[in-house]
């Protein structure tokens, strides 16, 4: 299980095994202030990171860097 959260301390305290920090509560996987091409790249990078986290073994709740 991987979870994206703008407030990563919440899923970490709930025992979620893999957490990647999101951008904002209203835009977890995007930033509407960016030009469309840059926002797409950001979304793809965050999604790829979350998918890669699923292959990593963890023994306890772990906060992974977004990039």
C-alpha positions as CSV (number, residue, x, y, z in Angstrom):
1,X,0.0,0.0,0.0
2,X,1.2,3.5,-0.9
3,X,-0.4,6.7,0.2
4,X,0.0,10.3,-0.9
5,X,-0.8,12.9,1.7
6,X,-0.4,16.7,2.0
7,X,-0.2,16.0,5.8
8,X,2.1,12.9,5.9
9,X,2.2,12.8,9.7
10,X,-1.4,11.5,9.7
11,X,-1.0,8.3,7.7
12,X,2.4,7.7,9.3
13,X,0.7,7.9,12.8
14,X,-2.0,5.5,11.5
15,X,0.6,2.9,10.5
16,X,0.4,3.3,6.7
17,X,3.5,1.5,5.5
18,X,4.5,3.8,2.6
19,X,3.8,7.5,2.4
20,X,4.8,10.1,-0.2
21,X,4.2,13.8,0.6
22,X,1.6,15.5,-1.7
23,X,1.6,19.1,-2.8
24,X,-1.4,20.5,-1.0
25,X,-4.6,19.3,0.6
26,X,-6.6,20.5,-2.4
27,X,-4.1,19.3,-5.0
28,X,-2.3,16.2,-3.8
29,X,-0.8,15.3,-7.2
30,X,-0.6,18.6,-9.0
31,X,0.0,22.3,-8.7
32,X,-2.5,24.4,-10.7
33,X,-0.1,27.4,-10.5
34,X,2.3,25.6,-12.9
35,X,1.9,25.7,-16.7
36,X,0.1,22.7,-17.9
37,X,3.2,20.9,-19.3
38,X,5.0,21.4,-16.0
39,X,2.0,20.2,-13.9
40,X,1.8,17.1,-16.0
41,X,5.5,16.3,-15.5
42,X,5.0,16.9,-11.7
43,X,2.0,14.5,-11.7
44,X,3.9,11.9,-13.6
45,X,6.9,12.1,-11.3
46,X,4.8,11.8,-8.1
47,X,2.8,8.9,-9.6
48,X,6.0,7.1,-10.7
49,X,7.5,7.6,-7.2
50,X,4.4,6.1,-5.5
51,X,4.5,3.1,-7.8
52,X,8.2,2.6,-7.2
53,X,7.6,2.7,-3.4
54,X,5.5,-0.5,-3.8
55,X,8.5,-2.5,-4.7
56,X,10.6,-1.4,-1.6
57,X,10.4,-3.4,1.6
58,X,9.6,-1.5,4.7
59,X,9.4,-2.7,8.3
60,X,7.6,0.3,9.7
61,X,5.7,3.3,8.4
62,X,8.1,5.2,6.0
63,X,8.0,8.6,4.5
64,X,9.5,8.6,1.0
65,X,10.8,11.7,-0.7
66,X,8.6,12.9,-3.5
67,X,11.4,13.2,-6.1
